[in-house]
Amino acid sequence: MLELPEATVVSRQLNDVVKGKRIKQVVAAATKHGFAFYYGEPSDYDALLRGRTIGETKPFGCRVEISAEGAVLNFGDGVNLRYYEVGAKLPDRHQMLVVFDDDSALVGTVAMYGGLWAFPHGAMDDNFYYKVAKEAVPPLSAAFDFNYFQTLFNEKGLKMTAKAFLATEQRIPGLGNGVLHDILLNAKIHPKRKMNTLSDRERQELFGSVKSTLSAMTEGGGRDTERDLFGAQGGYKTKLSANNKWLLCPNCGSAVRKEAYLGGSIYYCTDCQKL
């Protein structure tokens, strides 16, 4: 799933390989998927995008957004994006295919769920979730400092557990269930810990871990549980994830526990992260 590190990495790669290319053809919803979501009618995408030149690609939250001369391509967190060089065999099944004038291609596929939106610039500005994600302060920006982080500890936030605080409501855009485990391990905070029990020092530790862990994941080319635009595994080795086959804490060697919680799995060290 695309989260901030992967969205950032894929956006950089798209700027390297597709910026300046002209769109030759767009095929959307060729393979039906009950949880692939589109803006309007996917059959209209080709008419909207054909002949437009790709501009800048930017990440925001868990999304990747490509500008194309007054139109926009926007991909949500559940979309796998792959770039195919000229002459490469394209997959038979896909939810979006964008062919460029040099016959290279960008393919979007959905596993569990995901949005593949194409729309005129500004058409989504009144969409609440799109607007919130785009206007939120990016966690790796200078504006996301400790003073800003403190403002997230409002009455509602203080009542939440650490997992809910970090990964819901786009409170911190791009930070989801995939990246939060290493963040909480590095801060030594249990995912079920109530935020109103954190000391001032623990708030500082959590803030520092959000910044440093997301930065390490991004500069590492994304997490090793995900793949980039070319299908390569991310270079950041996750500490707590399905890739930790022995379920041992890399920091202290104690047992790592996996549980179902708030609609997904959580991992935590039984020694480093006391509840």
Secondary structure, DSSP 8 states (H G I E B T S, - for coil): ---HHHHHHHHHHHHHHTTT-BEEEEEESSS--TTEE-SS-GGGHHHHHTT-B---EEEETTEEEEEETTEEEEE-TTEEEEEE-TT----S--SEEEEETTS-EEEEEESS-EEEEEEETTTTTT-HHHHHHHHS--TTSTTS-HHHHHHT-SHHHHTSBHHHHHHSTTSSTT--TTTHHHHHHHHT--TT-BGGG--HHHHHHHHHHHHHHHHHHHHTTSBTTSB-TTS-B-SB--SSSTT-TT-B-TTT--BEEEEEETTEEEEEETTTS--
